Every structure is written in structure tokens, then in C-alpha cells.
Amino acid sequence: DENWYARVISKLTEDCHEPEDIYSNALSVITFNYDMSLEHYLHDKLPASELFRKVEVDRVCRPLHIHGQLVFDIQTVANLNVEFAKSLVSCDDQFRMIGDERDPTLEPAMAGRYLLDKAERIFVLGFDFHTANVDLLNLGDPKIVSKLIVLNWDGSARLSRKLVALGVPTQNVWSGTPAAPYSIAKAIDDGVFDANPAWP
């Protein structure tokens, strides 16, 4: 599988001549996934560079997990399966499944809406626009829709219909096909993070 995490780091460190320069490239990430592999990767790889050895990684990118997260340090775990199970049990009260009732006035939904509201551009990668999650983060708000650039990795007709219903112009959708999916890594290589939303 292509390593798109490495490409994110490459983008974060682009044009950095001093360690502090990376803070101006800071990235907000909102995820509906429970795993913390992105955080682990960033904490492992960013300080590996001499230039960024003392950088505060959480100031550069600290993903917000909307439906809970699995918390354990994979670097220090002797038995990954045991720690994974313990992590599941210890945070089961955080977990939500799509369709579960979620109070939109509580964290992290409010934090997610705040991040989306203040973002200049919003890149949507690997998200199906399930109605419950769209509503939770107010993604249907025209002010938010105007900032969206969406990856439809396999050209899903169902996702395309959802995007049209939200009012996302087709030129703001980077789309693959079932025969030739458009991976996150390829989209980054092709400049998705340099794109700006276009409006007809």
C-alpha cells in the first residue's frame, strides 16, 4: 500500500528552512477512524529529521477523533493484541457507530465544526459523507461546502450523488474509477493539497 503519511510529512516540511517554519504549515485533521496510526507516524518520523528534532508534533498536526480513539503507545507495547484489547475496553464509552445518537453540542463535534469553520480549504479524503456524520459536523453548510475538495477514490456514483446534493461542484472532486482507483498518495502526488476550490 502506498504510504500517504510520508507524503503528508513531505508537504508539512516543504519550504522549511528553520524548525519553526513547520508551524506555518500546520494541518488540522478530523477523522472518524479510531486508530491513531497517523499520530504515531508523525511522532516517530518528524523528530527523526535533525531539523525537526525539537518540534512539538502536536502543534504541527493533532488529529481530532470524532467517534473515539484507541490510545496506547505502539512503540512500547510488548503484546500488541493485549494492549489493543485493553484500549478498546478502556475507551468503549467514547465509541460511536454511524447512526448512533450523538449530541452535536459536545466535544469533539463542536471542535470539529470550529476547525471546519476556520479552515481556508477542506480536503476530504476517504469519507463517504454518511448523513449522520455530515449533520454532526454541519458539512452541508454552504460556507463549508464552498471550501471542500473531495477525493472520490473509485468514482462511486453514490458518493457523486451525495456531493451533487450538497452542492459540491464536480471540478472540486478528484475522482478515480473502479478499475483505476485514485489513491490518497496519488492525489497528494498530483497536487491535491495545492488545489483551491473552484466555483462555476
Summary of the structure (lengths in Angstrom):
residues: 200
radius of gyration: 17.7
end to end distance: 35.5
largest distance: 54.8
contacts: 514
relative contact order: 0.12
helix: 45%
strand: 9%
